[in-house]
């Protein structure tokens, strides 16, 4: 790893990051799985797999289907539940050399508030992602992220449980994502993750049946990147809180599209399955890009292709 010469630090609410790179929920485990292959101190944060109030076995198999330029998944929020999670898993995250963001999913507003409040009490957790937009579980999971009022109620309920940074993950499977974004901001969100996966399906033409056990799933990977960039561009015009851009990022060019559209940070998901060093390489090449353009910090880059947006003052404070 070369010595970086630019200031790549960003702030997401109270969360101070040395680098504007987060590892997407469910795509990086707890970090220890990638430690033999990548330097965890050279990424901004790991977003943990979403946890729910009660244990979930997840969806029927098959759960993964490869598609051109992407992947369909229908995991179904499989997790051991918050009680087991707090007792057996969370303590090991204290040793990670980067920030740890907990991810919360639920099937009622009380679920979200309960899990968020319990996670937020732990020192290992620096911030919370509120997953209101999982497209591959029963309708409740999708409804929250597609209804502005329900999104607002979830954010209000979770906001009351903690003063740590709340990041709300938005669904692209809506008519107008900016309405959801504004409601989340007005209800207390500190940042928005834009976007979650796009609903899709694949069919086995020999067996004459859907290839996923759940029938439908969430499409991720490069196939959804133009959708995600547009969503970031539009949401950046609608809100004044930081945006974490995500969806199909594989290299520095992809990352720059999101930054220029208005994202303060990026989250890398599917690409980690094929190359664990992509986050490090993006940081190195981002530093080189800023130097080549005569820029000194992320402040000079974010939103520069999105004329007319009001970018928040997201870069003050100490590095963390």
C-alpha positions, 0 to 999 in steps of 0.5 A: 500500500502506497502512502496516500497524499490526499485527505480521503476522510469523510464524516457520515453523521457522527461516524468519522471514516479515514476512507470513503469505502464501506463493505456492503452488508452480507458481502464481507462477513465480519471482516475476519473472513477477508483478513488473510487477503486484504488489509482491513485497516485500509477500508473505511467500515464494514457493514455487518449482515442484517440481524433481526429480533428472532432467528431466521432460517432464510429462504428455500434453496437455491438462493443464488443465481448468476446473471449477465453482469450481476447476481440474483440473491434470495437469502431471506435475512438468515441470521441467528437473532439478536439474542444469540448475536449479542452473546456470541458474535459481537465481542469479536468486532472490537478488534477490527481496525476499521469502523463497524456498522450494525445492520438492522432488519425487522417485520414491525416497527417495534422489531426495528426499535428493539434490535436497533436499541440493543445493538446501539448499546454496544461499543463495538458498533459505531453506527447503525444501518436500518434496512427497510428495503430487503426485496427477497423476504415476505412483503413486510420487508419490502413495504417499509422501504416503499412507503414514505410514511412507514419509512418515517415511522421506522426511522422515528422509532429507531432514532429514539433508541440511540444518538449514534449515526443512523443510515437508512438503506433505500429501495430502488423498487419505488416510483420516486425514491426522493420521496422516501429519502426526504421522509427518512431525512425529516424523521431523523436519518443521518445518512442514506444508503442508495441503493439496495438490490433491484427485484428480479428473477430467472427461469430454468427453461428446461425445468420450466420453473423459477431458478430461485427457491424464493421465485424472486430475488435481489439483483446486484452487480454491474447490471444495476450500476446505472440505476444506482448512479441515477438514484444517487444523483436524484437523491442528492438533489432532494436531501442535505444529509450524506449519501453512501452510493452503492450498486455494482462498484468494481473499480475506480471509474465506477466509484468516481461516478457515484462521488461525482453524482453526490455520494459522500462515500461508497459501499462495495458488495458483490465485487468482494466475492471475486476480488477482496482487494478491490477496496484497497485498490480503489482507495489507492487510485482515488488518491492518485485521481485527486492528485492528478486533478489538483484536488486535496480532499473528498470535499473537492470531488463530491457532487461536482457532476451534479449541478445545483445540489447543496452538499452538506459540510461532511468533512469536518472533525478528526479522522476515526 
